[in-house]
Amino acid sequence: MHSSTRLTLTVDLWRLQDAITSCRQASATDAVAASNRVTELYRGDLAEGVSADW
């Protein structure tokens, strides 16, 4: 059976990059909102507890 349901994939890094770009290109008021999005995306240290080299 074929389904027409479409899935959306988001990646935190992409959302972070978009917010940073918006912040750099925005007016002062919009830059504050974009900066807030950056901080909202933070969920903790990346790969916390991983001791391997990157």
Buried (B, 14 or more C-beta within 10 A) or exposed (E): EEEEEEEEEEEEEEBBEBBBEBBEEBEEEEBEEBBEBBEEBEEEEEEEEEEEEE
